C-alpha cells in the first residue's frame, strides 16, 4: 500500500517538471539565425510530414484568398520584422475567416486570418502579430507542446495503473491530485510559450524600422472590442487580468502591460506604416467588413469600425456602419443608417452599395419616394448586380422599364 502511494507521489512530483515559468526580464534580442531546423527522429519527421500534407490541402482550399499582391505585401512586412534570412522560407496563406487569429506550422506554413487583417490599423501592429507567430516557429513550440503532452499522458497512465492496484481512497485522491497537477502544468506550459513568443516577437520589432509600441496596442484594441461586445449583449464587464485554469493564453491585460513595458523607448518615434497598410487593404476592406457584420456582433463590429476610423472616415467605413445599423433593424437604427449611407455617398458618390443601403433603409422608414430614387441610382451604377431584378420590383414600373 505504501509503495503505491509512494509511486503516485513520485509521479506527482514528476508532473511539476513538465513546465517552468518564464523568467521575467527584458524583451530578448533575436538570437543569431542558425538556419532552418531539420526534423530529427520518428516523431518529428512524422509531424513535418503531417504539416506538408496539411499545406497541400490548404493550397487547394476555397477559403484561401488568392491575391499575389496581398501575399507579397504580408511577406514584406514579416521580412522587415524578423529579417530576410528568417522569413525567406515562410509561405503565407490568407484565409477568409473573420476571426482574430494567425498560426504558423513546423514546416514554415503561416496562416493569416482575414479577421486579423481587419483589426490591424498599421504595419507595426501587423508585424507584432506576425513576429509572435514566427517566434513560435523558431522556438519549435508546437513540437515542445506535443512532447510535454505525451509526457503528461504517460504519467497519468502509470498513475492510473498504480491507483488501480490499491482499493484505498487515499490512493484515488492522490491520483486525482496528479490529474489536476498534470493538466494544470500543461495549460501553464502553453501560456509560458505564448509569453515567450510575445517577447521574441517584441525583440524582432525592437530592432526593426517599425514602432514596437504597437505590440501592446494590438491587445488594448482587442480588449476594447471584447468589452464593447459584452456591453452590447448586456453581459458583465470582462476581467482582462484573470487567468482561468484551462486558459491556453495569458490574459489580454497582462500581455498589453508587459509588451508596453518591454518595448524599446527608442522605437516610439519610428514609423507605424498606417498609410501603407490602409492602401494595401483598400481592395479587401469592404469584403472583410461585410464578413464581420455577418457575425451578428453589433458591439464588437461597431468598435472595429470606429477604431479603424481613428485614422479618418472613408466611404467604405461609413457604408459598413450603415450596413451594421440597417442589419440590426430597429427603427432608430434605420434613421442612423440613412445618415451613415449619406456620409458614404458624400465621400464617394459612385459607391453603388451605399445607394442600395440608403434606398432600403428609406423604404423601411416609410420614405418610399427617396428610397426609390436611391435604388434607381444603385441600378444605374451596378446594372448587372445579382439583386438587380429584385430591386427593379421595388421601383415604379415606368422607372424599371
C-alpha positions, 0 to 999 in steps of 0.5 A: 500500500505504501509503495503505491502511494509512494509511486503516485507521489513520485509521479506527482512530483514528476508532473511539476517538471513538465513546465517552468515559468518564464523568467521575467526580464527584458524583451530578448534580442533575436538570437543569431539565425542558425538556419532552418531546423531539420526534423530529427527522429520518428516523431518529428519527421512524422509531424513535418510530414503531417504539416506538408500534407496539411499545406497541400490541402490548404493550397487547394482550399476555397477559403484561401484568398488568392491575391499575389499582391496581398501575399507579397505585401504580408511577406514584406512586412514579416521580412522587415520584422524578423529579417530576410534570412528568417522569413525567406522560407515562410509561405503565407496563406490568407484565409477568409475567416473573420476571426482574430487569429494567425498560426504558423506550422513546423514546416514554415506554413503561416496562416493569416486570418482575414479577421486579423487583417481587419483589426490591424490599423498599421504595419507595426501592429501587423508585424507584432502579430506576425513576429509572435507567430514566427517566434513560435516557429523558431522556438519549435513550440508546437513540437515542445507542446506535443512532447510535454503532452505525451509526457503528461499522458504517460504519467497519468497512465502509470498513475492510473495503473498504480491507483488501480492496484490499491482499493484505498481512497487515499490512493484515488485522491492522490491520483486525482491530485496528479490529474489536476497537477498534470493538466494544470502544468500543461495549460501553464506550459502553453501560456509560458510559450505564448509569453515567450513568443510575445517577447521574441516577437517584441525583440524582432520589432525592437530592432526593426524600422517599425514602432514596437509600441504597437505590440501592446496596442494590438491587445488594448484594441482587442480588449476594447472590442471584447468589452464593447461586445459584452456591453452590447449583449448586456453581459458583465464587464470582462476581467482582462487580468484573470487567468482561468485554469484551462486558459491556453493564453495569458490574459489580454491585460497582462500581455498589453502591460508587459509588451508596453513595458518591454518595448524599446523607448527608442522605437516610439518615434519610428514609423507605424506604416498606417498609410501603407497598410490602409492602401494595401487593404483598400481592395479587401476592406469592404469584403472583410467588413461585410464578413464581420457584420455577418457575425451578428456582433453589433458591439464588437463590429461597431468598435472595429469600425470606429477604431479603424476610423481613428485614422479618418472616415472613408466611404467604405467605413461609413457604408459598413456602419450603415450596413451594421445599423440597417442589419440590426433593424430597429427603427432608430437604427434605420434613421442612423443608417440613412445618415451613415449611407449619406456620409458614404455617398458624400465621400464617394458618390459612385459607391453603388452599395451605399445607394442600395443601403440608403434606398432600403433603409428609406423604404423601411422608414416609410420614405418610399419616394427617396428610397426609390430614387436611391435604388434607381441610382444603385441600378444605374451604377451596378446594372448587372448586380445579382439583386438587380431584378429584385430591386427593379420590383421595388421601383415604379414600373415606368422607372424599371422599364 
